[in-house]
Amino acid sequence: MRGLIRGNPAQFRFPRLFLDYTAGRFPGGLDGPELLTKAIVGSALGRVAGGADGSEREFWAAVLESDAGLGAGEASLRNIEALGAGRAVAVITGQQPGLLGGPLYTIYKTMTAVALSEHLRDVHGVEAVPVLWNACDDADFLEVSSAGFFTKGLERRKLAVPDGGHTPGRMVGSLGLEPVREALEEVWSQFGDADCRGAAYVRDVTERAVLHARDWGGFFSSLYLTLLERWGLVVVDAREASRSSRAAPVYSAYLRSSAAVEEKTLERLRAVEQMGYEEPVSTRSAESCVFVREGDVRRKPSREEHPRLLAHVEKGDADLLPNVLLGPILRDRLTNPLVHVLGPSEVSYSVVSRVVSSELGFDQGPVLPRLSLTLVPAVLTDALGGGDDVVTETVLSFDKRLQRHVEESLPPGLSKDLEEAESEVRAGLEKLKRLAGTAGRGVEDVTASASRKTESELRRVRDEFVSNAKKKALSANPSLRAGGEFLLPNGNLQERGFCSLAPLLLVGEPFLTDLRELAGVHVEDSLDGRLYHYLFVYDEI
């Protein structure tokens, strides 16, 4: 590693609810799932001990068949068999199937699950398996339909899939492969093998994923099974998982208590708002925590439909899907995980889903926040002077740091000459003010006005010198021109602005090795109760 800097997450626009929760600053009346630390690993293991029952073996057998069909490697298939036999525990994370692998934080989440699984194996002797829950049942097309990339010069490129083929309520995982193929063709038109060291690698893994997939969701699953093949990642398709017999108790418990759940959920949301936090989820999420699946479309039922749906659940012929509040409880029931790896927003709304799980009588396992990371190209830090403080300031306020760098880079002789010239002009103004003091009020006013205008003009002269120097600096180092938008695209954290495949195009498979090492650092810090946003000065980009 060239340089890893631990940044204060409070500087990086994370939800305040997440920051207070992870820092143990929650006010009375709010709670959430436990944060996994070294102190509670033993109790967490005790919670999932006992081996697999028949329905659990049946569930993992279905996952085995699905992942095998998607091209899963031997390590993944062995891990699924271990889960089904009760020899292993799951470390689970999840994400909607974003275009071409989803935002960067998707692969950060998944690699956090890998690193935590390996830590549990190496330190505690526990056979732990990283599991990615592919939320194919999500219907938010806009959230998954675009992907951001960057060039070697750090310029942003964005691909987007038109929404013409999507209907409201349709599960995004059921979309066809044609938009994926078209997006990949656009990638190859912009990023050739000659320009990008990782282009051949990315072409290989995406072609393998397209070959094994039958739809958009299948491509996402196959892509991650391929990318993290050597770490034995397991992927669960939410559409198939929700039909497991293990899901019925969750749906049944909810439908019997939906009125009480809504009341408790709204009460919690009011408490969150009264304490000055932003709502982690909308109040509409409390209206019905299930969707009815009708083909490839999910529909939110009315409260009046709940008794009928309950009867279907009890007969075993209901086809339901969970919403954002019931989903974590269902995942917990289906996979019996040791821990959930969550992003900042998910940690925040777990404070609300905690109410749902308590009301329904289900235990909700501990959570570990995912790796949060900004890649800082060495070309930027080298150009701006290096140093940990410079790196953090560069990310948080690039334009300010660049301006200061340019001012500091003015030729020494020029800076001195400018200062001397400004001093001479100011000395002359002071002399005029003294003379004006003897000539009456009118002359004093005119002289004061001229002094203010002169000061303004002096600043303009210096700014023009600095602007000229800035143009020369940008011309000599084109990456500086795009640096701000690369570090904080549209003012968002980089991990939200770029696609998981973006660094792989420029670096290739070695990026995954580096990412695994970074995730390991994050896991160790988190288990010790320390949460950071990491800044990684990277030579390869």
N, C-alpha and C positions, 0 to 999 in steps of 0.2 A: 504494500500500500504506500502511495506517495504521501498521504497525510489524511488522517481522520480526525475531525473536530467535533466535539460534543456541544451542540447548541441548546440553549434554553428553549423548550417548546413553546413557552409563553410568548416568545418573539415571533412565532411563525403562524399566527392566525388559526390556531386550533380552537375548537369550541371550548368555551370556558367551563361548561359542564364536564367535559372530558378532562381538562386540566385539573379541576378541583377534585374530581373522582380519583384520578390516578395519583394525586398528591396527598390523598387522605384528608382533604379539607371540606368534606361534605357537611353541610348544615344538618342539624337534627331533623328527622322526618324523611330523609332521602336515603336510599340504600341501593345497592346493585350487587351483581355477582362478585364473589371474591376475586381479587387480583392474584394470579399465581406468583408465588415467591418461593424461595428455597425453604422457607419455614413451613409452608403448607403442602409441599409436594407429597409428603407421606399421607396426609389425610385425603388429598385428592386421589391418590392411588387406591386408598381404601374404599373410596366411593364407587369406583368402577371395577373392583375385584369381584371374582365369583364365576368367571367363565361365561360362555355364550349359551343362551337357551335356544329352543328350536326355531322361534321366529327370527332370532338374530342370525342364526346360521342360514336361514332361508333368505334373509335380506342380503347378506354378504355374498351368497351364491349368485343372486341376481346381479349384483355389482360386478362380480367376477366375469359373468357372461358378457355384460355390457362392455366392460373395459377391454376384455380380450378382443371383442369385435372392433374396438376402436384402435387396435394396434398396441395395447399396453405391453411393456417389456416384462421379462421374467421376474425382475425384482418387484414390480408392482403386483404381478399375479401372486407371487409368494406372500406378499404383505396382505393381500385380500384373504388368502387362505388362512393366514395367522389370525386375522381379525375374526373370521368366521368360526375358527376353532377355539376362540377365547384365549389365545396365547399372547395377543398383542392388544394394546390400547390405541385409540385414535387421537390424533392431534388435528383438530378440524379448523378449516377456514373456508370462506365462501365468497363468491362474487358473481354478478350477472355476466353473461357471455358477451363482453364488449368486442367490438370489431377488431380482428387481428390480435386477440389476446388481451384486450382491455387496457385501461390506463396502467402506467408503471407501477402504481401501488398494488396492482393485482399480483404481479410476480414478486413484489416485496412481501406481500402477505404469505404467498405460497412458500417462499424460501424461508420465512420465519417459522412456518410449521415444520419444514425440513430440519432447520437448525435446532429447534426445540426437541424434535423427535430424537435427533442424534445426541443431544445433551442428556436426555433421559436415559438413553441406552448406555452411553459412556460413563455417566456419573452415578446413575441409580440402578443400572442393570435391568432396565425395563425395556421390553420390546415395544417400541412406540412407532406408529405409522402416520406419516403426513397424509391428510385427506383434504381434497378440494371439493367443496359443494358447489356444483355448477347450477346457479339459480336460473335455469332455462325457463322457469315458469313466470319470470318477471315479464311485465307488459309495457315497460317504459322504453319505447323504441328510440326516442331522442337520446336517452342516456347511453345507449350502446352503439349508436350508428356512426360514430366518427372516431378517427384515430389521428393523433399528432405525431409527426416525425421531425427529425432535424438533420441537417447536412453536416459535413465536416467543417464548414464555416459557421456552424451553429444557427443557421437560418431555419425558421420554422416552416414546416410543410403540413398541410392538413388534408386528410381524405374524409369524405362523408358519403354515406349511402342515401340516395333519395328515399323519401318515405312513401313513394307511390304504391309499393307492394304491401304496405302494412295497414292493417285495420285496427281500430281501437279495441283494446282488450286482448289482442292476439299475443300469445306467448312468444317472446322474441326468439327463443330457442327453436321454434318450429319454422322459422323463415328458411327459405331455400339457400342453396350454396352459390347460386349465380352471383349475388351481390358480393360474396366473399371472393370469388374468382376475379370479378371485375376490380375489386380493391387491390388484390395482389398484383394484377396486371399494371395498375397505376403505380404501385410501389416499384415494380421492375422498370417502368418507364422513367422513374425519377432517380433510382438508386441502382446503378449498374455494378457489375462485379469488379470492374476496373477501379471504381471510386470507393467502394466499401469492402473492407476486408471480410466482413461477416455476411455479405450478400449471398454467397454460395451456401453457407450454413443455414441461413434463414430460408432460402429457397428450398433446401432439402427438407427441413422440418415442416414447412407449410404444405409442400407437395404430399408428404406422407399423411398429414392431417386431412387434407382434402380427399385423398384416396380412401381413407377409412370412414369418412363422415357421410351421413345422408342429409344433414341439415346444418343450419348455423350453430345450434347448440352442440351438435356432435363434433363439428370442427373445433370449437373451443375446447371441448374435453380432450380430443385427440391431440391437439396442439400442446396442451400442458402435460399430457402423458408422455409425449415425445420429448419436450424440452427438459423435463425433470425425470427422464427415464432412469438415469443412473442412481437417483435417490429413491426410487421405488414409490413415487407419488401414486396415490389412488384418487380417482375422480368419481363423484356420485352425481348422476343426473337427477335434478330435483323432480322432473316430471315423472320419472319412473319410481323414485323413492317414495313419493307421496301416495302411491297406490299400495305400498307394503301393508300387510296386516298389522305391523307394529305401529302404524300411524293411527289406527282406529281409536285406541284409548284416548289419544290427544284430542281428536275431533269430537269424540263423544263427550269428554269432560267439558270441552268448551261449549258445545251446543246446549248442554244441560245448564250451564251457568253464564250464558252470554250476557244477560242483563246485568248481573252482578259484576262481571268482568268489565263491561263498558263503564259502569259507575265508578269502579275502583281506578280504572285507567284515566278517566277524565279528572278524577280527584288528584291523581298523581301529576297529570299535566298542569293542572291549576297550581299545585304546590311548586312545581318547577318554575312556572312563570312568575309566581309571587316572590320567589327567591332571586329573581333577576336574571334567570337563564333563558336562552332561546329555546323554543319548543324543539325537542329532538325529533319528534314526529308530529304529524298533523292530528287534529282531533278526529278527522274522518277515519283515521286508522282504528279508532276505538269502536266505530259503528258496527262493523262486522269483521271479525278476524279470520274469516274464511272466504274463499272464492269457490264458486261452482265451476267445474271444468266442463265445457261443452265443445268437444272436438279440440281445436287448437286455440280456442278462446276461453278466457276466464271471466266470470261474471260475479259481481258482488251481490249476494242475496239480501233480501229484506229480512228484518227481524222476524216477521211473520212466517217466513219459510223455515226457520230453524227447527221447529218440531218435526216437520216432514223430513228435513235432512238428517235429523237424529235417527229417525226410524230407518232410513236407508243405511246409515252407518252401522246400526245394530244388526241389520240384515246382511251387511257386507257388500252392498252394491252401490255405495256412494262414491262419487269421484270428486274429491275436494282438494283444494290447495290452500296453504296457509298464507296469511299476510305478513307484514314486517314484524309484528309483535308475536304472532304465534309461531313463526318460522324457526326462531332459535330453540323453542321448546320442542318442536317436532324434530329438528336436527339432533337435539340432545337425546331424545327418545330413540331415534332410529340408529344412531351410530354409537351411543353410549361413550362419548369422548372423555378423555382426561381433562382437556382444556379446549376452549375456543380462542383462536387467534383473530382478533377484531381490529378494524380501523377505528380512528377517532370518532366518526359519526356513529358507528355501530356500538362502540362502548357507551356513547351517550344515550342511545335509545334502549340499551340493555337496562338502563335505570327504570325505564317504563315497562319493558317486557318482564322485568323481575316481578312486578305487581301481578301480571297475568299468570306467571308460573306459580306464584304463591297462592293465588286464588284457586287455581286448578289442582293444586296439590302435587305439582311436579318439582323435582329438584333441578336446579340449573347450575351447571358446572362452572368452575372458575374461568377467568379470561386472562389473556396476555395480549397487550397492544402490539400491533405489527411493527416491523421496521419502518421508520420514516426517514427518508434520505433525499438529499439534493446532491447531484453529481456536479462538481465544479471543475471545469477543464483547466488543466495546469497552464494552458496558454493564457488564460485570463489572469490567474494569480501571478504568474511570472511577469506579465505586462504591467500589472498594477502594484508590484512590489512584494508580494508574498506575505507570510505571517498569519497566525490564526485570527487576529483581530481584523486584518484586512479581508480575509475570506468571509467572515461572518458579515461584515459591513458591505462587502461586495454583493452578497446574495440579497441582503435586506434592502439596500439602497444603492443599486448599481450606478445610477446616473450621478448621484452625489459623490460616490467614491471615484468615479471616472473624472469628474470635474476637478476634484482635489488633486488627483494624480497629475492631470494636465497642468494645473497651476504649479505644482511642485516640480514639474518637468521643464518649466520654462528655462531657457539658458540663463545661467547665473548672472552673466553680464547684463542681459536684457532686464532681468528682475531688478537688479541694482539701479540701472539707468531709469527705469520706470519709477522706482521709489524716489530717486533724487528729483526727477522732473515733477512728480506729484508734490513733493515737499516744497520745491521752489514756487509752484503755483499757489499752494496753501499759504506760504509765507507772504507772497504778494497780496493775497486776499486779506490776511490779517492786517497788513499795512494800510490797505484801502479802508478797512473797518475803522482803524484808529483815526485816519484822516476824516472819514465821514462823521465820526463822533463830534468833530469840531465844526461841521458844516450845516447842521440842522437835521430835523426829523425826516424831511423828504429825501435827502441824500442818503441817510442811514437806511431807509426802507429799500431804496433802489440798490444799494450796495449789498444788503442782506439777501435780496432776491437774486442778484448776480452771483453771490457766493453759493447759494443753494443750487443754482443751475450749473455752476462750474463743477461742484462736487459730483453732480449727476453725470456731467460730461466726462469727468475723470474716470468714473466707474465704467462708462461706455467704452472709453479708450482701452482700459485694462481688459474689459470683457472681450473686446475685438481681438486683442493680442492672444487671449486665452482661446477664443474660438478658432483662430487661425492655427494655433498649436494643436487644438483638438482635431481639426481636419487632417493635419499631418500625421497625428497618432493613429487615427482611424484608417488612414490610407496605408500606413506601415503595418498595421495589424487589423485586417478586416474582421476578425472574430469579435473585436471590441464593439463593432457596430451592432452586432446581434446579441451581445452578451446578456443584456438586461432581459430581453424576451426569452432567452434560453433558460436563465436562472429562475425567473418568475413569469412564465407565460401568461399574459393578460392579468397579471397580478395574483395568479394562483400558484400554489406550490408546484414545482416542476413535476412531481410524481402524479399530479392530476392532469397536467397539460400534455404529456407525451405517452405514447403507446409502449407496451411492454417489449415489443420487438425493436423499438427505435435504437437503443444502445447495442442490441445484438447485431443490427445491420452494420454498425461501424466497427465493432470490436469482435463479434463472433462469439463462439462458445466460451472462450476464456472469461467473458463477462459474468457468466453464471458461476464460475469458480470464485471470482472476486466477490460476487454478491453473496455467495454462501458464507464466505469469511466475514463479511460485514454483518450478516444476519446472526452469526455466532456471537459477535461482540454485543449486538443488541440484546440477544437472549440472556447473556451473562449479566449485563447491566440491569435488565428488567427483573430478573430473578433476585437481584440484590436490592430491588426497590428503587432503582434510578431510571428515570425516563428522559430520553433525549431525542432531539431531531438531529440527525447526523449530517455533516457536510464532508463530502469525500473529494479531495483534490485528486483528479484522475488524469493520468498522462495519456490514456488511450483515446480520449475524445478531443 
